[in-house]
């Protein structure tokens, strides 16, 4: 059975001091969250502060928003998997739509980043998603399959089952216009089918697939009502600890419908 996973992506928000205060308040709001994993992805400058605030027995997972595929070298401004692992990260986002859109991340780059994350014992969360133009032109399935196949090229079947995939339609990110469950669920099924084709057997049923794109405490239960959706990659609604805690509590209390 797949464990639910809620990830808060802070993007370029919160100083180190603000990050530490956030973790303390979130810990007060969420004294218990058995049966669900919670991940936080601060900006690089706040990773140490969050790690310190989490303490020696952290109840939340620490992740990063990006990494570079080389281990070291003359790559000004980049951060390696080894650096993230050493500071305490357990997972890392790869191929987020904002990385693709604003910084030119290509499918071949996401593949190198996934391989680098695995090499350093970090769980990659590979993000895939179509633009509004892709959806309106009927290209959603082709785009999702292309991004998955390229991002996972050369990765052993056993390693594929350790990944997490996040489906985040680009047109729903930061717009307040979330995809409906009726739009998201078929894409989640396609992702599982594609993973099974890539790695064989029923591996697609073992991989957690999250939904991301204008997720809020008010709509999270609608997404988690489907057995296909295992959690959420949350943006704006994760920046306030009370709002994020409310969203997590709704996720804990929601029950997936039987297929």
C-alpha positions in Angstrom: 0.0 0.0 0.0 1.4 3.4 -1.0 1.9 6.0 1.8 0.4 9.4 1.3 3.0 12.1 0.8 2.3 15.9 1.1 5.2 18.1 0.0 5.4 21.9 0.6 7.4 23.7 -2.0 8.4 27.0 -0.6 10.0 28.2 -3.9 11.9 31.5 -3.5 10.2 32.4 -0.1 11.4 32.6 3.5 14.7 33.7 5.0 16.6 31.3 7.3 15.0 32.9 10.4 11.6 32.8 8.9 12.1 29.1 8.0 13.0 28.2 11.5 10.0 29.9 12.9 7.7 28.2 10.4 8.9 24.7 11.4 8.4 25.4 15.1 4.8 26.6 14.4 4.0 23.8 12.1 5.2 21.3 14.8 2.8 22.9 17.2 -0.1 22.6 14.7 0.7 19.0 13.7 1.5 17.1 16.9 0.5 13.9 15.2 0.4 12.8 11.6 0.7 9.1 11.6 0.3 7.3 8.3 1.3 10.3 6.1 4.7 11.6 5.1 5.3 15.4 5.1 8.1 17.0 3.2 9.4 20.6 3.3 11.5 22.1 0.5 13.0 25.4 1.6 15.3 27.5 -0.6 19.0 26.5 -0.4 19.8 29.3 2.1 17.3 28.0 4.6 18.1 24.2 4.5 20.4 24.4 7.5 17.9 26.4 9.5 15.1 24.0 8.8 17.4 21.0 9.6 18.3 22.6 13.0 14.7 23.4 13.7 13.6 19.8 13.0 16.0 18.6 15.7 17.6 15.2 16.2 14.3 13.2 15.7 12.6 15.0 12.8 9.0 14.2 12.0 9.1 16.0 8.7 11.3 15.1 5.7 13.7 17.7 4.4 14.0 18.2 0.7 15.6 20.6 -1.9 14.1 22.3 -4.8 16.8 21.4 -7.4 20.3 20.0 -7.8 23.1 19.9 -10.3 24.2 16.6 -11.9 27.9 17.0 -11.3 29.4 16.1 -7.9 31.8 19.1 -7.7 33.6 21.6 -10.0 33.6 25.0 -11.5 29.8 25.4 -11.7 29.1 28.7 -10.1 25.7 29.0 -8.4 25.0 25.3 -8.5 24.5 22.8 -5.6 25.4 19.1 -5.9 23.6 16.0 -4.6 26.5 15.4 -2.2 26.0 18.8 -0.6 22.3 18.2 -0.2 22.8 14.8 1.3 25.4 16.1 3.8 23.1 18.9 5.0 20.4 16.3 5.7 18.1 16.3 2.7 16.2 13.1 2.0 14.6 14.0 -1.3 14.8 16.6 -4.1 12.5 18.0 -6.7 13.6 17.5 -10.3 12.1 19.0 -13.4 9.7 21.4 -11.8 7.8 23.3 -14.4 9.3 26.6 -13.2 12.7 25.2 -13.8 11.7 24.1 -17.3 9.9 27.3 -18.1 12.2 30.0 -16.6 15.6 28.3 -16.5 15.5 26.2 -19.6 15.8 22.8 -17.9 15.5 20.2 -20.7 14.4 16.6 -20.5 18.0 15.4 -20.8 19.0 17.6 -17.9 16.2 16.2 -15.7 17.5 12.7 -16.5 21.0 13.6 -15.3 19.6 15.2 -12.2 17.5 12.1 -11.4 20.6 9.9 -11.8 22.6 12.2 -9.6 20.0 12.2 -6.9 19.9 8.4 -6.9 23.7 8.2 -6.8 23.7 10.2 -3.6 20.8 8.4 -1.9 18.3 11.2 -2.4 14.7 10.3 -3.5 13.9 12.2 -6.7 10.4 13.7 -7.1 10.3 13.9 -10.9 7.8 16.6 -12.0 5.9 16.3 -15.3 3.1 18.3 -16.8 1.6 19.9 -19.9 1.0 23.5 -20.8 -2.4 24.9 -21.6 -1.5 24.9 -25.3 -0.5 21.2 -25.0 -3.9 20.3 -23.4 -6.0 22.4 -25.7 -4.3 20.7 -28.7 -4.8 17.2 -27.4 -1.0 16.7 -26.6 -1.2 16.0 -22.9 -0.6 12.2 -23.1 2.3 12.7 -25.5 4.0 15.3 -23.4 3.7 13.3 -20.2 5.0 10.2 -21.8 7.9 12.1 -23.3 8.9 13.7 -20.1 8.7 10.4 -18.2 10.6 8.4 -20.7 13.3 11.0 -21.1 13.6 11.7 -17.4 13.9 8.0 -16.4 16.2 6.9 -19.3 18.9 4.5 -18.2 17.5 4.0 -14.7 17.2 0.4 -13.5 13.7 -1.0 -13.0 14.2 -1.5 -9.3 15.3 2.1 -8.9 12.2 3.4 -10.7 10.0 2.0 -7.9 11.9 4.2 -5.4 11.0 7.4 -7.1 8.0 9.7 -6.7 6.3 11.4 -9.6 4.5 14.7 -9.4 1.9 15.6 -12.0 1.6 19.3 -12.2 -0.2 20.8 -15.1 1.6 24.0 -15.9 -1.6 25.9 -16.5 -2.7 25.2 -12.9 0.5 26.3 -11.1 0.2 29.5 -9.1 -2.9 30.5 -11.1 -5.6 29.5 -8.6 -7.0 27.3 -11.4 -6.5 23.7 -10.2 -7.2 20.9 -12.5 -10.3 19.0 -11.6 -10.0 15.4 -10.3 -11.7 14.4 -13.6 -8.8 16.0 -15.5 -6.0 14.8 -13.1 -7.0 11.1 -12.5 -6.6 10.0 -16.2 -3.1 11.5 -16.3 -2.2 9.7 -13.1 -3.4 6.4 -14.6 -1.3 7.2 -17.7 1.8 7.8 -15.6 1.3 4.4 -13.8 0.9 2.7 -17.2 4.0 4.3 -18.6 6.0 3.4 -15.5 4.9 -0.2 -15.9 5.9 -0.2 -19.5 9.3 1.3 -18.6 10.2 -1.0 -15.7 8.0 -4.0 -16.1 5.6 -6.0 -13.9 3.3 -3.8 -11.8 5.9 -1.3 -10.7 3.5 1.5 -11.7 1.4 0.5 -8.7 4.2 0.9 -6.3 5.2 4.4 -7.2 3.6 7.4 -5.3 2.1 9.8 -7.8 1.3 13.3 -6.4 -0.8 16.1 -7.9 0.5 19.6 -7.9 -1.2 22.8 -9.1 -3.1 25.3 -6.9 -3.8 22.7 -4.2 -5.5 24.2 -1.1 -7.1 22.9 2.1 -10.4 23.3 0.3 -9.7 21.0 -2.6 -7.2 18.5 -1.4 -9.8 16.0 -0.3 -11.3 16.0 -3.8 -8.0 14.9 -5.2 -7.3 12.3 -2.6 -10.7 10.8 -3.1 -9.1 8.9 -6.0 -6.9 5.9 -5.3 -4.7 7.1 -8.2 -3.6 10.2 -6.3 -1.2 9.6 -3.4 -0.6 13.1 -2.2 0.2 16.6 -3.3 3.0 19.0 -4.2 1.7 22.2 -2.6 2.9 25.7 -3.5 1.2 28.8 -2.2 -0.9 27.1 0.5 2.2 25.7 2.2 3.7 29.1 3.0 1.6 29.7 6.1 2.1 27.0 8.7 -1.6 27.1 9.8 -2.9 26.7 6.3 -0.4 23.9 5.5 -1.3 22.1 8.8 -5.0 22.4 7.9 -4.3 20.9 4.5 -2.4 18.0 6.0 -5.2 17.4 8.6 -7.7 17.2 5.8 -5.4 14.8 3.9 -5.1 12.6 7.0 -8.9 12.4 7.4 -9.7 11.8 3.7 -10.4 8.3 2.4 -9.8 7.3 -1.2 -12.8 5.9 -3.0 -12.7 2.3 -4.2 -12.2 1.9 -7.9 
